[in-house]
Amino acid sequence: MKQVMSFKINGMIFEEEIDHRRTLLEVLRENFGLLGTHKGCDEGQCGACTVLVDGKAVNSCLILAVGVQGKEITTIEGMAQGDKLHPIQEEFINAGAIQCGFCTPGMILSAKALLDKNPDPTENEIRNGLCGNLCRCTGYFQIIEAVSKAAERMRKEA
């Protein structure tokens, strides 16, 4: 069964007829062309599909699109301000925390959710904040460094 649904994604309103059985991940990629949200395990295990729903990091492969109507959805495409990258994105680049890049959007959005809630996290809190995201390339050291540096930078800029 299809129904017209309204979504607020990256600050813009989208309205489209969607099958009520489709996941948020499917709708973001297939209906709205937001390919930065990656399909990994499709079971909520890897975090590659992480997006923010009302500021909370969620696995978009596990949520039906119908369940997020009227909520604010942020994808990796919504992090930058025009041509200016978000400080978290810049620090991922500076720290060499991007290898193949498959996990990167989910890691960055999980980091954003963490830093919005806790602007001065300890290393252990960063590890816990990213625990739902898997990376097979970097060994996590650069990722943790990137989040730590982004937190420091964002505190200074605030």
DSSP file (Angstrom, degrees, kcal/mol; ACC not computed):
  #  RESIDUE AA STRUCTURE BP1 BP2  ACC     N-H-->O    O-->H-N    N-H-->O    O-->H-N    TCO  KAPPA ALPHA  PHI   PSI    X-CA   Y-CA   Z-CA
    1    1 A M              0   0    0      0, 0.0    19,-2.5     0, 0.0     2,-0.3   0.000 360.0 360.0 360.0 133.7    0.0    0.0    0.0
    2    2 A K  E     +A   19   0A   0     17,-0.3     2,-0.3    18,-0.1    17,-0.3  -0.782 360.0 175.8-106.9 151.7    1.3    3.4   -0.9
    3    3 A Q  E     -A   18   0A   0     15,-2.3    15,-3.0    -2,-0.3     2,-0.4  -0.987  38.3 -99.5-148.7 154.8    0.6    6.7    0.7
    4    4 A V  E     -A   17   0A   0     -2,-0.3     2,-0.3    13,-0.3    13,-0.3  -0.630  45.6-172.7 -76.3 126.9    1.8   10.3    0.3
    5    5 A M  E     -A   16   0A   0     11,-3.1    11,-2.4    -2,-0.4     2,-0.4  -0.914  16.1-145.2-123.7 149.7    4.4   11.0    2.9
    6    6 A S  E     -A   15   0A   0     -2,-0.3    64,-0.9     9,-0.2     2,-0.4  -0.951  18.8-176.5-116.5 132.6    6.1   14.3    3.9
    7    7 A F  E     -A   14   0A   0      7,-3.4     7,-3.4    -2,-0.4     2,-0.7  -0.970  22.9-147.8-129.8 142.6    9.7   14.3    5.0
    8    8 A K  E     +Ab  13  72A   0     63,-0.9    65,-2.9    -2,-0.4     2,-0.5  -0.923  30.6 174.1-108.0 106.0   12.0   17.1    6.3
    9    9 A I  E >   -Ab  12  73A   0      3,-2.8     3,-2.1    -2,-0.7    65,-0.2  -0.956  65.0 -17.1-120.9 123.2   15.5   16.1    5.1
   10   10 A N  T 3  S-     0   0    0     63,-3.2    -1,-0.2    -2,-0.5    64,-0.1   0.853 129.2 -51.7  52.0  38.7   18.5   18.3    5.5
   11   11 A G  T 3  S+     0   0    0     62,-0.3     2,-0.4     1,-0.2    -1,-0.3   0.401 118.6 105.1  84.3  -1.9   16.2   21.3    6.1
   12   12 A M  E <   -A    9   0A   0     -3,-2.1    -3,-2.8     2,-0.0     2,-0.5  -0.878  67.7-126.0-114.7 145.7   14.1   20.8    3.0
   13   13 A I  E     -A    8   0A   0     -2,-0.4     2,-0.4    -5,-0.2    -5,-0.2  -0.754  26.4-174.1 -90.4 130.8   10.6   19.4    2.8
   14   14 A F  E     -A    7   0A   0     -7,-3.4    -7,-3.4    -2,-0.5     2,-0.4  -0.972   5.1-169.9-122.4 139.2   10.0   16.5    0.4
   15   15 A E  E     +A    6   0A   0     -2,-0.4     2,-0.3    -9,-0.2    -9,-0.2  -0.997  20.4 148.1-131.1 129.5    6.6   14.9   -0.4
   16   16 A E  E     -A    5   0A   0    -11,-2.4   -11,-3.1    -2,-0.4     2,-0.6  -0.995  51.1-102.3-158.2 152.8    6.3   11.7   -2.2
   17   17 A E  E     +A    4   0A   0     -2,-0.3     2,-0.4   -13,-0.3   -13,-0.3  -0.720  49.6 179.6 -80.3 121.4    4.1    8.6   -2.6
   18   18 A I  E     -A    3   0A   0    -15,-3.0   -15,-2.3    -2,-0.6     2,-0.3  -0.957  35.4-113.2-129.6 140.5    5.9    5.9   -0.7
   19   19 A D  E >   -A    2   0A   0     -2,-0.4     3,-1.9   -17,-0.3   -17,-0.3  -0.594  29.9-133.7 -67.1 128.2    5.1    2.2   -0.1
   20   20 A H  T 3  S+     0   0    0    -19,-2.5    46,-0.3    -2,-0.3    -1,-0.1   0.575 100.6  63.0 -67.0  -7.8    4.6    2.0    3.7
   21   21 A R  T 3  S+     0   0    0    -20,-0.3    -1,-0.3    43,-0.1     2,-0.2   0.450  80.5 106.2 -94.0  -1.4    6.8   -1.1    3.9
   22   22 A R    <   -     0   0    0     -3,-1.9    43,-2.5     1,-0.1    44,-0.4  -0.532  68.5-123.1 -84.8 145.1    9.9    0.7    2.7
   23   23 A T  B  >  -E   64   0B   0     41,-0.3     4,-2.2    -2,-0.2    41,-0.3  -0.373  22.5-112.9 -79.7 162.2   12.8    1.5    5.1
   24   24 A L  H  > S+     0   0    0     39,-3.1     4,-2.8    36,-0.6     5,-0.2   0.894 118.6  56.8 -59.6 -40.4   14.1    5.0    5.6
   25   25 A L  H  > S+     0   0    0     35,-2.0     4,-2.2    38,-0.3     5,-0.3   0.935 107.4  47.0 -57.3 -48.5   17.4    3.8    3.9
   26   26 A E  H  >>S+     0   0    0     34,-0.3     4,-3.0     1,-0.2     5,-0.6   0.917 114.0  47.3 -60.5 -44.5   15.5    2.7    0.8
   27   27 A V  I  X>S+     0   0    0     -4,-2.2     5,-1.6     3,-0.2     4,-1.5   0.915 111.1  50.5 -66.3 -43.6   13.6    5.9    0.5
   28   28 A L  I  <5S+     0   0    0     -4,-2.8     6,-2.8     3,-0.2     4,-0.3   0.930 121.7  33.0 -59.8 -45.6   16.6    8.2    1.1
   29   29 A R  I  X5S+     0   0    0     -4,-2.2     4,-0.7     4,-0.2    -2,-0.2   0.947 128.5  32.4 -77.6 -50.0   18.6    6.4   -1.6
   30   30 A E  I  <5S+     0   0    0     -4,-3.0    -3,-0.2    -5,-0.3    -2,-0.1   0.843 128.5  31.0 -84.6 -35.2   16.0    5.4   -4.1
   31   31 A N  I  <<S+     0   0    0     -4,-1.5    -3,-0.2    -5,-0.6    -1,-0.1   0.851 132.7  26.8 -91.1 -37.8   13.4    8.2   -3.9
   32   32 A F  T  4<S-     0   0    0     -5,-1.6    -3,-0.2    -4,-0.3    -2,-0.2   0.435  95.2-126.1-110.5  -0.7   15.6   11.2   -3.0
   33   33 A G     <  +     0   0    0     -4,-0.7     2,-1.5    -6,-0.3    -4,-0.2   0.733  54.3 150.4  66.6  23.7   19.0   10.2   -4.4
   34   34 A L    >   +     0   0    0     -6,-2.8     3,-1.1    -7,-0.2    -1,-0.2  -0.641  11.8 167.3 -89.7  81.3   20.8   10.7   -1.1
   35   35 A L  T 3   +     0   0    0     -2,-1.5    -1,-0.2     1,-0.3    -6,-0.1   0.486  56.1  83.8 -81.2  -4.3   23.5    8.1   -1.8
   36   36 A G  T 3  S+     0   0    0     -3,-0.1     2,-0.9     2,-0.1    -1,-0.3   0.726  73.6  82.6 -69.5 -20.8   25.8    9.2    1.0
   37   37 A T  S <  S-     0   0    0     -3,-1.1     2,-0.2   -12,-0.1    12,-0.2  -0.778  83.4-148.3 -83.7 109.8   23.7    7.0    3.3
   38   38 A H        -     0   0    0     10,-1.5     2,-0.7    -2,-0.9    -2,-0.1  -0.545  11.9-135.1 -90.8 145.1   25.2    3.6    2.6
   39   39 A K        +     0   0    0     -2,-0.2    -1,-0.0     1,-0.1    -2,-0.0  -0.867  41.8 150.4 -94.1 115.0   23.6    0.2    2.6
   40   40 A G  S    S-     0   0    0     -2,-0.7    -1,-0.1    63,-0.0    63,-0.0   0.615  70.0 -10.1-107.9 -97.8   25.9   -2.2    4.4
   41   41 A C  S    S-     0   0    0      1,-0.0    -2,-0.1     0, 0.0     0, 0.0   0.722  71.5-142.6 -82.5 -23.4   24.6   -5.2    6.3
   42   42 A D  S    S+     0   0    0      1,-0.1    -3,-0.0     0, 0.0    -1,-0.0   0.716  84.8  84.3  64.0  22.4   20.9   -4.3    6.1
   43   43 A E  S    S-     0   0    0     19,-0.0    -1,-0.1     0, 0.0    16,-0.0   0.264 107.2-104.1-134.7   8.1   20.6   -5.6    9.7
   44   44 A G  S    S+     0   0    0     14,-0.0    15,-0.1     1,-0.0    18,-0.0   0.713  92.1 109.4  75.5  20.0   21.6   -2.7   11.9
   45   45 A Q  S    S+     0   0    0      1,-0.0    -1,-0.0    89,-0.0    14,-0.0   0.743  74.1  38.5 -98.3 -27.0   25.0   -4.2   12.7
   46   46 A C  S    S-     0   0    0     87,-0.1    88,-2.9    88,-0.0    -1,-0.0   0.731  83.4-137.0-106.1 -23.7   27.5   -2.0   10.8
   47   47 A G    >   +     0   0    0     86,-0.2     3,-1.7     1,-0.1    63,-0.1   0.472  64.2 125.6  82.1   1.2   26.3    1.6   11.1
   48   48 A A  T 3  S+     0   0    0      1,-0.3   -10,-1.5    58,-0.1    58,-0.2   0.776  75.1  50.7 -63.9 -24.6   27.0    2.5    7.4
   49   49 A C  T 3  S+     0   0    0    -12,-0.2    11,-1.2    56,-0.1    -1,-0.3   0.240  80.7 143.6 -96.5  12.7   23.4    3.7    7.0
   50   50 A T  E <   +C   59   0A   0     -3,-1.7     2,-0.3     9,-0.2     9,-0.2  -0.293  17.2 162.3 -60.5 131.5   23.4    5.9   10.1
   51   51 A V  E     -C   58   0A   0      7,-2.1     7,-2.7     5,-0.1     2,-0.5  -0.863  39.3-105.4-134.2 170.8   21.4    9.2    9.8
   52   52 A L  E     -CD  57  74A   0     22,-2.6    22,-2.5    -2,-0.3     2,-0.5  -0.891  25.8-170.7-102.3 131.6   20.1   11.6   12.4
   53   53 A V  E >  S-CD  56  73A   0      3,-2.6     3,-1.7    -2,-0.5    20,-0.2  -0.971  83.8 -20.3-120.0 113.1   16.4   11.6   13.3
   54   54 A D  T 3  S-     0   0    0     18,-3.4    -1,-0.1    -2,-0.5    19,-0.1   0.874 130.4 -52.4  51.0  40.2   15.6   14.6   15.5
   55   55 A G  T 3  S+     0   0    0     17,-0.4     2,-0.4     1,-0.2    -1,-0.3   0.355 114.2 116.6  84.6  -4.8   19.4   14.7   16.4
   56   56 A K  E <   -C   53   0A   0     -3,-1.7    -3,-2.6    58,-0.0     2,-0.3  -0.834  68.4-120.7-102.1 133.0   19.6   11.0   17.4
   57   57 A A  E     +C   52   0A   0     -2,-0.4     2,-0.3    -5,-0.2    -5,-0.2  -0.555  42.7 169.7 -71.1 126.3   21.8    8.6   15.4
   58   58 A V  E     -C   51   0A   0     -7,-2.7    -7,-2.1    -2,-0.3     2,-0.8  -0.963  41.9-111.8-136.9 153.4   19.7    5.8   14.0
   59   59 A N  E >   -C   50   0A   0     -2,-0.3     3,-1.7    -9,-0.2     4,-0.3  -0.783  25.4-158.1 -83.3 110.9   20.3    2.9   11.6
   60   60 A S  T 3  S+     0   0    0    -11,-1.2   -35,-2.0    -2,-0.8   -36,-0.6   0.658  86.4  68.2 -69.8 -14.3   18.1    3.9    8.7
   61   61 A C  T 3  S+     0   0    0      1,-0.2    -1,-0.3   -37,-0.2   -38,-0.1   0.665 101.8  47.6 -74.7 -15.4   17.9    0.2    7.5
   62   62 A L  S <  S+     0   0    0     -3,-1.7     2,-0.5     2,-0.1    -1,-0.2   0.464  98.4  78.8-104.0  -3.3   15.9   -0.6   10.6
   63   63 A I  S    S-     0   0    0     -3,-0.5   -39,-3.1    -4,-0.3   -38,-0.3  -0.900  74.8-129.7-113.3 131.8   13.3    2.2   10.5
   64   64 A L  B >   -E   23   0B   0     -2,-0.5     3,-1.5   -41,-0.3     4,-0.3  -0.577  20.2-128.5 -74.2 140.7   10.3    2.3    8.3
   65   65 A A  G >  S+     0   0    0    -43,-2.5     3,-1.9     1,-0.3     4,-0.2   0.854 107.0  64.3 -58.4 -36.0   10.0    5.6    6.4
   66   66 A V  G >  S+     0   0    0    -44,-0.4     3,-0.8   -46,-0.3    -1,-0.3   0.779  95.1  62.1 -59.6 -25.7    6.4    6.0    7.6
   67   67 A G  G <  S+     0   0    0     -3,-1.5    -1,-0.3     1,-0.2    -2,-0.2   0.557 100.4  51.4 -79.2  -8.2    7.7    6.2   11.2
   68   68 A V  G X  S+     0   0    0     -3,-1.9     3,-2.0    -4,-0.3    -1,-0.2   0.263  72.2 134.4-114.6  12.2    9.8    9.4   10.6
   69   69 A Q  T <  S+     0   0    0     -3,-0.8   -62,-0.2     1,-0.3     3,-0.1  -0.383  77.6  16.5 -59.8 136.7    7.2   11.6    9.0
   70   70 A G  T 3  S+     0   0    0    -64,-0.9     2,-0.3     1,-0.3    -1,-0.3   0.459 103.7 113.1  79.9   0.2    7.3   15.1   10.5
   71   71 A K  S <  S-     0   0    0     -3,-2.0   -63,-0.9     1,-0.0     2,-0.6  -0.709  74.6-107.2-103.3 158.1   10.7   14.5   12.1
   72   72 A E  E     -b    8   0A   0     -2,-0.3   -18,-3.4    -3,-0.1     2,-0.5  -0.741  35.7-166.6 -86.1 119.6   14.0   16.2   11.1
   73   73 A I  E     -bD   9  53A   0    -65,-2.9   -63,-3.2    -2,-0.6     2,-0.5  -0.918   4.1-168.7-110.0 131.0   16.3   13.9    9.2
   74   74 A T  E     - D   0  52A   0    -22,-2.5   -22,-2.6    -2,-0.5     2,-0.2  -0.982   6.2-179.1-120.7 127.0   19.9   14.7    8.6
   75   75 A T    >   -     0   0    0     -2,-0.5     3,-1.7   -24,-0.2     4,-0.2  -0.610  48.8 -92.4-109.8 176.0   22.1   12.8    6.2
   76   76 A I  G >> S+     0   0    0      1,-0.3     3,-1.5    -2,-0.2     4,-0.5   0.835 124.9  63.8 -59.1 -31.7   25.7   13.3    5.3
   77   77 A E  G 34 S+     0   0    0      1,-0.3    -1,-0.3     2,-0.1     3,-0.2   0.727  99.7  54.5 -64.3 -20.7   24.7   15.6    2.5
   78   78 A G  G <4 S+     0   0    0     -3,-1.7    -1,-0.3     1,-0.2    -2,-0.2   0.394  88.4  79.5 -93.5   2.4   23.2   17.9    5.1
   79   79 A M  T <4 S+     0   0    0     -3,-1.5    -1,-0.2    -4,-0.2    -2,-0.1   0.897  79.3  71.3 -79.0 -40.7   26.4   18.3    7.2
   80   80 A A  S  < S-     0   0    0     -4,-0.5     2,-0.8    -3,-0.2     5,-0.2  -0.387  75.6-134.6 -76.7 154.2   28.2   20.9    5.0
   81   81 A Q  B >   -F   84   0C   0      3,-2.9     3,-2.0    -2,-0.1     2,-0.4  -0.864  68.8 -61.6-106.3  93.9   27.2   24.5    4.7
   82   82 A G  T 3  S-     0   0    0     -2,-0.8    -2,-0.1     1,-0.3     0, 0.0  -0.530 120.6 -14.3  65.0-123.0   27.4   25.1    1.0
   83   83 A D  T 3  S+     0   0    0     -2,-0.4     2,-0.6    -3,-0.1    -1,-0.3   0.511 119.0  96.3 -87.1  -6.1   31.1   24.5    0.0
   84   84 A K  B <  S-F   81   0C   0     -3,-2.0    -3,-2.9     1,-0.0     2,-0.0  -0.766  71.0-138.1 -93.1 118.2   32.2   24.6    3.7
   85   85 A L        -     0   0    0     -2,-0.6    -5,-0.1    -5,-0.2    -2,-0.1  -0.332  25.4-102.5 -68.2 152.7   32.6   21.3    5.3
   86   86 A H     >  -     0   0    0      1,-0.1     4,-2.4    -2,-0.0     3,-0.4  -0.450  35.6-110.7 -67.3 148.8   31.4   20.7    8.9
   87   87 A P  H  > S+     0   0    0      0, 0.0     4,-2.5     0, 0.0     5,-0.2   0.836 119.5  56.1 -53.9 -34.0   34.3   20.7   11.4
   88   88 A I  H  > S+     0   0    0      2,-0.2     4,-1.9     1,-0.2     5,-0.2   0.933 108.1  47.6 -64.6 -43.5   33.8   17.0   12.0
   89   89 A Q  H  > S+     0   0    0     -3,-0.4     4,-1.7     1,-0.2    -1,-0.2   0.924 112.4  49.4 -61.7 -44.5   34.2   16.3    8.2
   90   90 A E  H  X S+     0   0    0     -4,-2.4     4,-2.8     1,-0.2    -1,-0.2   0.899 110.3  49.9 -62.5 -41.1   37.3   18.5    8.1
   91   91 A E  H  X S+     0   0    0     -4,-2.5     4,-2.2     2,-0.2     6,-0.2   0.820 105.3  56.9 -71.2 -29.4   38.9   16.7   11.1
   92   92 A F  H  <>S+     0   0    0     -4,-1.9     5,-2.6     2,-0.2     4,-0.5   0.915 111.8  43.8 -62.6 -41.5   38.2   13.3    9.6
   93   93 A I  H ><5S+     0   0    0     -4,-1.7     3,-1.2     3,-0.2    -2,-0.2   0.950 113.8  49.7 -65.9 -49.2   40.2   14.5    6.5
   94   94 A N  H 3<5S+     0   0    0     -4,-2.8    -2,-0.2     1,-0.3    -1,-0.2   0.847 113.1  46.4 -59.9 -36.3   43.0   16.0    8.7
   95   95 A A  T 3<5S-     0   0    0     -4,-2.2    -1,-0.3    -5,-0.2    -2,-0.2   0.503 110.1-118.5 -86.2  -3.9   43.4   12.9   10.8
   96   96 A G  T < 5 +     0   0    0     -3,-1.2    -3,-0.2    -4,-0.5    46,-0.2   0.843  65.9 145.2  68.9  32.0   43.4   10.5    7.9
   97   97 A A      < +     0   0    0     -5,-2.6     2,-0.6    45,-0.3    -4,-0.2   0.379  47.1  81.4 -85.0   4.5   40.3    8.9    9.3
   98   98 A I        +     0   0    0     -6,-0.5    -1,-0.0    -5,-0.2     0, 0.0  -0.947  44.5 147.3-114.4 117.5   38.9    8.2    5.8
   99   99 A Q  S    S-     0   0    0     -2,-0.6    -1,-0.1     0, 0.0    -2,-0.1   0.587  84.4  -4.9-109.0 -93.2   40.3    5.1    4.0
  100  100 A C  S    S-     0   0    0      1,-0.1    -2,-0.1     4,-0.0     0, 0.0   0.787  89.0-138.5 -74.8 -24.8   37.8    3.4    1.6
  101  101 A G        +     0   0    0     -4,-0.1     3,-0.1     3,-0.0    -1,-0.1   0.358  68.1 117.7  89.4  -5.3   35.1    5.9    2.9
  102  102 A F  S    S+     0   0    0      1,-0.2     4,-0.3     2,-0.1   -64,-0.2   0.906  84.1  34.7 -65.0 -41.2   32.3    3.4    3.1
  103  103 A C  S  > S+     0   0    0      1,-0.2     4,-2.4     2,-0.1     3,-0.3   0.656  95.9  92.8 -83.8 -15.9   31.8    3.8    6.9
  104  104 A T  H  > S+     0   0    0      1,-0.2     4,-2.9     2,-0.2     5,-0.2   0.848  80.6  50.1 -55.2 -48.8   32.6    7.5    6.9
  105  105 A P  H  > S+     0   0    0      0, 0.0     4,-2.2     0, 0.0    -1,-0.2   0.931 114.9  45.0 -58.1 -43.6   29.1    9.0    6.6
  106  106 A G  H  > S+     0   0    0     -4,-0.3     4,-2.3    -3,-0.3    -2,-0.2   0.898 113.5  50.1 -65.3 -39.9   27.8    6.9    9.4
  107  107 A M  H  X S+     0   0    0     -4,-2.4     4,-2.6     2,-0.2    -1,-0.2   0.927 111.2  49.1 -62.1 -45.6   30.8    7.6   11.6
  108  108 A I  H  X S+     0   0    0     -4,-2.9     4,-2.3     1,-0.2    -2,-0.2   0.901 112.6  46.8 -64.1 -41.5   30.5   11.3   11.0
  109  109 A L  H  X S+     0   0    0     -4,-2.2     4,-2.2    -5,-0.2    -1,-0.2   0.877 112.2  49.9 -70.7 -36.1   26.8   11.4   11.8
  110  110 A S  H  X S+     0   0    0     -4,-2.3     4,-2.2     2,-0.2    -2,-0.2   0.907 111.1  50.5 -64.3 -40.5   27.3    9.3   15.0
  111  111 A A  H  X S+     0   0    0     -4,-2.6     4,-3.0     2,-0.2     5,-0.2   0.901 108.9  51.8 -63.0 -41.0   30.1   11.7   16.0
  112  112 A K  H  X S+     0   0    0     -4,-2.3     4,-2.5     2,-0.2     5,-0.2   0.932 109.1  49.3 -62.2 -45.4   27.7   14.7   15.4
  113  113 A A  H  X S+     0   0    0     -4,-2.2     4,-1.3     1,-0.2    -1,-0.2   0.912 113.9  47.5 -59.8 -41.8   25.0   13.1   17.6
  114  114 A L  H  X S+     0   0    0     -4,-2.2     4,-3.3     1,-0.2     3,-0.3   0.951 113.9  45.1 -63.5 -50.4   27.6   12.5   20.3
  115  115 A L  H  < S+     0   0    0     -4,-3.0    -2,-0.2     1,-0.2    -1,-0.2   0.796 109.0  55.9 -70.7 -27.9   29.2   16.0   20.2
  116  116 A D  H  < S+     0   0    0     -4,-2.5    -1,-0.2    -5,-0.2    -2,-0.2   0.859 118.1  35.6 -66.9 -33.6   25.8   17.7   20.1
  117  117 A K  H  < S+     0   0    0     -4,-1.3    -2,-0.2    -3,-0.3    -1,-0.2   0.832 135.5  21.1 -85.8 -37.0   24.9   15.8   23.3
  118  118 A N     <  -     0   0    0     -4,-3.3    -1,-0.3    -5,-0.2    -2,-0.1  -0.818  62.8-176.8-137.9  92.7   28.4   15.9   24.9
  119  119 A P  S    S+     0   0    0      0, 0.0    36,-0.2     0, 0.0    -4,-0.1   0.587  83.7  42.4 -70.8  -9.2   30.7   18.6   23.5
  120  120 A D  S    S+     0   0    0     35,-0.0     2,-0.1    32,-0.0    28,-0.1  -0.485  80.1 172.4-134.6  64.9   33.7   17.5   25.6
  121  121 A P        -     0   0    0      0, 0.0     2,-0.1     0, 0.0    30,-0.1  -0.411  28.7-126.5 -78.6 150.3   33.8   13.7   25.5
  122  122 A T     >  -     0   0    0     -2,-0.1     4,-2.1     1,-0.1     5,-0.2  -0.361  35.6-100.4 -77.3 169.6   36.6   11.6   26.9
  123  123 A E  H  > S+     0   0    0      1,-0.2     4,-2.5     2,-0.2     5,-0.2   0.904 126.4  51.8 -59.4 -40.5   38.2    9.0   24.6
  124  124 A N  H  > S+     0   0    0      1,-0.2     4,-2.5     2,-0.2    -1,-0.2   0.894 108.1  50.8 -64.1 -39.7   36.1    6.3   26.2
  125  125 A E  H  > S+     0   0    0      2,-0.2     4,-2.3     1,-0.2    -1,-0.2   0.861 109.8  50.8 -66.5 -35.0   32.9    8.3   25.6
  126  126 A I  H  X S+     0   0    0     -4,-2.1     4,-1.5     2,-0.2    -2,-0.2   0.936 109.9  50.1 -65.5 -45.9   33.9    8.7   22.0
  127  127 A R  H  < S+     0   0    0     -4,-2.5     3,-0.3     1,-0.2     4,-0.3   0.921 113.5  45.7 -57.7 -44.9   34.5    5.0   21.7
  128  128 A N  H >< S+     0   0    0     -4,-2.5     3,-1.0     1,-0.2    -1,-0.2   0.881 109.5  55.2 -66.1 -37.8   31.1    4.3   23.2
  129  129 A G  H 3< S+     0   0    0     -4,-2.3    -1,-0.2     1,-0.2     3,-0.2   0.752 115.6  38.3 -66.7 -24.5   29.5    6.9   20.9
  130  130 A L  T >< S+     0   0    0     -4,-1.5     3,-2.3    -3,-0.3    -1,-0.2   0.313  82.1 110.2-105.2   6.1   30.8    5.2   17.8
  131  131 A C  T <  S+     0   0    0     -3,-1.0    -1,-0.1    -4,-0.3    -2,-0.1   0.692  73.5  57.8 -63.0 -19.2   30.3    1.6   19.0
  132  132 A G  T 3  S+     0   0    0     -3,-0.2     2,-0.5    -4,-0.2    -1,-0.3   0.371  94.4  81.1 -89.3   6.1   27.5    1.0   16.5
  133  133 A N    <   -     0   0    0     -3,-2.3     2,-0.4   -86,-0.1   -86,-0.2  -0.950  65.2-156.1-117.8 127.9   29.7    1.8   13.6
  134  134 A L        -     0   0    0    -88,-2.9     2,-0.4    -2,-0.5   -27,-0.1  -0.828   8.4-174.2-105.2 140.6   32.2   -0.6   12.1
  135  135 A C        -     0   0    0     -2,-0.4     4,-0.2     1,-0.1    -2,-0.0  -1.000  11.5-173.8-130.8 132.8   35.3    0.3   10.1
  136  136 A R  S    S+     0   0    0     -2,-0.4    -1,-0.1     2,-0.1    -2,-0.0   0.445  79.5  46.1-102.1  -1.1   37.5   -2.3    8.3
  137  137 A C  S    S+     0   0    0      1,-0.0   -39,-0.1     3,-0.0    -1,-0.0   0.855 105.3  41.5-109.9 -46.6   40.3    0.1    7.2
  138  138 A T  S    S-     0   0    0    -41,-0.2     4,-0.5     1,-0.1     3,-0.4   0.661  84.0-128.2 -91.0 -15.6   41.5    2.6    9.8
  139  139 A G        -     0   0    0      1,-0.2     2,-0.2    -4,-0.2    -1,-0.1   0.600  51.2 -94.9  75.8   7.5   41.8    0.6   13.0
  140  140 A Y  S  > S+     0   0    0      1,-0.1     4,-2.7   -43,-0.1     5,-0.3   0.106 104.9 104.0  75.0 -20.6   39.7    3.4   14.7
  141  141 A F  H  > S+     0   0    0     -3,-0.4     4,-2.2    -2,-0.2     5,-0.1   0.930  85.0  43.0 -60.1 -45.8   42.7    5.3   16.0
  142  142 A Q  H  > S+     0   0    0     -4,-0.5     4,-2.5     2,-0.2   -45,-0.3   0.855 113.3  53.3 -68.1 -34.1   42.4    8.0   13.4
  143  143 A I  H  > S+     0   0    0      2,-0.2     4,-2.3     1,-0.2    -2,-0.2   0.933 110.2  46.1 -66.0 -46.3   38.6    8.1   13.8
  144  144 A I  H  X S+     0   0    0     -4,-2.7     4,-2.3     1,-0.2    -2,-0.2   0.907 113.3  50.4 -63.4 -41.4   38.8    8.7   17.5
  145  145 A E  H  X S+     0   0    0     -4,-2.2     4,-2.7    -5,-0.3     5,-0.2   0.918 109.4  51.7 -60.9 -43.5   41.5   11.3   17.0
  146  146 A A  H  X S+     0   0    0     -4,-2.5     4,-2.4     1,-0.2    -2,-0.2   0.910 111.1  46.3 -61.2 -43.7   39.3   13.1   14.4
  147  147 A V  H  X S+     0   0    0     -4,-2.3     4,-2.4     2,-0.2    -1,-0.2   0.905 112.9  50.3 -67.4 -40.8   36.3   13.2   16.8
  148  148 A S  H  X S+     0   0    0     -4,-2.3     4,-2.2     2,-0.2    -2,-0.2   0.927 113.3  45.0 -62.1 -46.0   38.4   14.4   19.6
  149  149 A K  H  X S+     0   0    0     -4,-2.7     4,-2.7     2,-0.2    -2,-0.2   0.879 112.1  52.4 -66.7 -37.8   39.9   17.2   17.5
  150  150 A A  H  X S+     0   0    0     -4,-2.4     4,-2.9    -5,-0.2     5,-0.2   0.911 108.8  50.5 -64.2 -41.1   36.5   18.1   16.1
  151  151 A A  H  X S+     0   0    0     -4,-2.4     4,-2.1     2,-0.2    -2,-0.2   0.931 112.2  46.9 -61.8 -45.4   35.1   18.4   19.7
  152  152 A E  H  X S+     0   0    0     -4,-2.2     4,-1.9     1,-0.2    -2,-0.2   0.931 114.7  46.7 -61.9 -46.5   38.0   20.7   20.7
  153  153 A R  H  X S+     0   0    0     -4,-2.7     4,-2.2     1,-0.2    -2,-0.2   0.907 111.2  50.7 -63.4 -43.1   37.6   22.8   17.6
  154  154 A M  H  X S+     0   0    0     -4,-2.9     4,-1.1     1,-0.2    -1,-0.2   0.860 108.8  52.3 -66.7 -35.0   33.9   23.1   17.9
  155  155 A R  H  < S+     0   0    0     -4,-2.1     3,-0.3    -5,-0.2    -1,-0.2   0.912 111.1  47.5 -64.8 -41.7   34.2   24.2   21.6
  156  156 A K  H  < S+     0   0    0     -4,-1.9    -2,-0.2     1,-0.2    -1,-0.2   0.869 113.1  48.1 -66.6 -37.2   36.7   26.9   20.5
  157  157 A E  H  <        0   0    0     -4,-2.2    -1,-0.2     1,-0.2    -2,-0.2   0.663 360.0 360.0 -78.4 -16.4   34.4   28.1   17.7
  158  158 A A     <        0   0    0     -4,-1.1    -1,-0.2    -3,-0.3    -2,-0.1   0.483 360.0 360.0 -74.7 360.0   31.3   28.2   19.9
